[in-house]
Amino acid sequence: MDFAIRGQHIEVTDALKDYIDKRLSRLEKYFDIPPATEGTVTLSVTRGIHKVEVTIPLPGGVFLRAEDRSDDMYTSIDSVLSKLERQIRKHKTKMNRRFRQDESLKGLFVDEGANASVSPSTDEEEAEDELQVVRSKRFLLKPMDVEEAILQMNMIGHNFFVFSNIESETVNVVYRRNDGKYGLIEQE
């Protein structure tokens, strides 16, 4: 598995690169065939806090993503590795359980899916004066059930996730509530 390592406000030394490669190579044991795509590792230091972000794109539009902040870069790297290992184990367990229950779900990974931002609709005058769209995304919605959408949302570290509900064949949104539970928005 290859990683593009870059630093923000920090010089990425050879020792740091070697440590990251050595630690993240442990993830290969979780895959039958390691992903051919390149993962990204971003290291940054802000006010003495060392932050590590790792994103690994997998086939089928699935992303593994983890980040950690601490007073030491090496501690942050180790913590991110632990988070990624937990995500992989959780995802593999869930997928294996679903494949045993329903063999037809193997086609789920054909379409690519991603998350998107949703902005509230207002009338045009207010939108011109107060609201400004700073980013726009286009993507294919991956058919999945609510549980898989929640898993995907947690894996990429976002508070919401847009998906095509495999049961109702409509566009839905899952989101994390302030009380730590999850909500579902469905079309009528």
Secondary structure as GFF3:
##gff-version 3
##sequence-region A 1 188
A	DSSP	beta_strand	3	8	.	.	.	ID=ss1
A	DSSP	alpha_helix	14	24	.	.	.	ID=ss2
A	DSSP	three_ten_helix	25	30	.	.	.	ID=ss3
A	DSSP	beta_strand	39	46	.	.	.	ID=ss4
A	DSSP	beta_strand	49	58	.	.	.	ID=ss5
A	DSSP	beta_strand	62	70	.	.	.	ID=ss6
A	DSSP	alpha_helix	73	101	.	.	.	ID=ss7
A	DSSP	three_ten_helix	103	109	.	.	.	ID=ss8
A	DSSP	alpha_helix	124	129	.	.	.	ID=ss9
A	DSSP	beta_strand	143	144	.	.	.	ID=ss10
A	DSSP	alpha_helix	146	156	.	.	.	ID=ss11
A	DSSP	beta_strand	160	165	.	.	.	ID=ss12
A	DSSP	beta_strand	171	176	.	.	.	ID=ss13
A	DSSP	beta_strand	182	185	.	.	.	ID=ss14
###
